[in-house]
Amino acid sequence: MNMKTAYIRPALILALGLVVGLGLLGYQLGSSALSIKAYERSVTVKGLSEREMPADVVIWPIRIVAADNDLTALYNKLEADIQTIQTFLTRQGLAPGTITVSPPTVVDKLAQQYGGAADVPLRYSATQSLTVYSYDVDETRRIMGEIATLGKQGIVISQDDYRGAVQYLFLGLNDIKPAMVEEATTNARSVAQKFAEDSQSRLGKIKRASQGQFSINDRDANTPYIKKIRVVSTVEYYLSD
């Protein structure tokens, strides 16, 4: 064996070893990439939960209006009307603690910027509000239907929809929240399971999940005292063959 052959053979062996090693490494990396890619297959689904619940709080503003040329007489009229309304409400069954009275607002029409010289029939006009905050929604709604009888006593109740609108609230969300989240998640899994079956895959563990915001709205315009509670959960599941 000459000197040249002695150098070539080790070099060939080293090169062959490198080729084989790189090939094995490439195969292993390729297999790992396929494995990771297969493992990362997933499906994202949404699950809905809805409930209809009766409102558990009612806020009922009662706004009265009056007018007079004599300021003292006007205040006396407001005071008497408010007292009459309070008596009516308590006799109907509302507890005094559910009733609050706001200070009156009086307008002097002769002192207004653009009406100082105007010929007004009644110089002073006033409004005052009494608010009922009650947890007995059904009973309060019944009394609402009776309050119009106060008109026979000379009390003018404003029908201003903006400032006199009744509000119905639902404060029991924490009591039903766990069950609704569970239902939304269960519904999401059912959707994901159906998708997995249709795609000939198996549904794996949850990859990530997020709970949407709860929304509370009136069921419709005619029944604001019935609330629709809604939540949507978004869940991403792993898929495997």
Buried (B, 14 or more C-beta within 10 A) or exposed (E): EEEEEEEEEEEEEEEEEEEEEEEEEEEEEEEEEEEEEEEEBBBBBBBBBEBEBBBBBBBBBBBBBBBBEEEEEBBEBBEBBBEBBBEBBEEEEBEEEBBEBEEBEBEEBEEEEEEEEEEBEEBBBBBBBBBBBBBBBEBBBEBBEEBEEBEEEEBBBBEEEEEBEBEBBBEBBEEBBEEBBEBBBEBBBEBBBEBBEEEEBEBBEBBEBEBBEBEBEBBEEEEBBBBBBBBBBBBBBBBEE
